[in-house]
Amino acid sequence: MSYGDSEYQGQRPLPIGRLILAGIIALVGFITYMGQTQINPVTGEKQHVAMSVDQEMALGLQAAPRMAQQMGGDVSPSDNPKAALVDEVGRRIVRNSDARKSPYVENFHFHLLRDPKTVNAFALPGGQVFITEGLMNRLQNEAQLAGVLGHEIGHVIARHSAQQMAKGQLGQILTVAVGVGADDDRGRGRNAQLVAAMVNQMTQLRYSRTDESEADHYGLKYMAEAGYDPRAMLEVMKILKQASGGQSPPEFLATHPLPETRLEQIRDEIRNDYPDGIPSRLTLGRPLE
Ligand SMILES: [Zn+2]
């Protein structure tokens, strides 16, 4: 130990009380997180989720109008053929794939959003699935749309939002714990808290990339079960990749990172699933204008 360190410790005694308090906060957060364990009925995966299936559906329904409003609002399927197609293809996937075994089956809603600039698709917990006009207008056929919607259905069924929320809660608690433990003077405590927040963010980013791969996996599976050629998912990735170099990279990168890596993974998965080539019953569906 250097002279400087011991001099510092001589001036400020170790904050044992604060360290114990920080430890207790971290422990309670961790125990709460570990206690929120459920088995996913479709994927069979043991997950830490912060809410029940009913809560997810209620939350999704509640948040849907606000989400829609942020991106130009809902296009009504009754007077817009593209919105009707989004609804039709979404329902077809849910009806004809393993997705029908999920507890969300009656609660899926497929929205087209009137935002021609943003190229994105996303899902709220419990079955609210959205695609923007910006992305819809770039798609060339029904199978590509099925790829986008299948991927979002995958996020819903794998309960990624509920999982992220549980992780977010744990992250917040641990951030507070680090702040309390390190608060031997104001500046240091704040710095430590910032570092913890950053680590928390990075952890979530890593998890969300895993989530993306999982959603791609289920998207491929569901679209093929519903009769669509899974190779259309590769075209979707290319369209997204092209769009990320264009007008709206921030949203795109935030929710759907690394199309290059995903492209490779999807290619591998298709090769493994169909070693003898794609069966002719899997089609691209109708072309989109
Ligand atoms: Zn995704």
Residues whose N, C-alpha, C, O or C-beta is under 5 A from the ligand:
A	BS01	ZN	E212 A215 T255
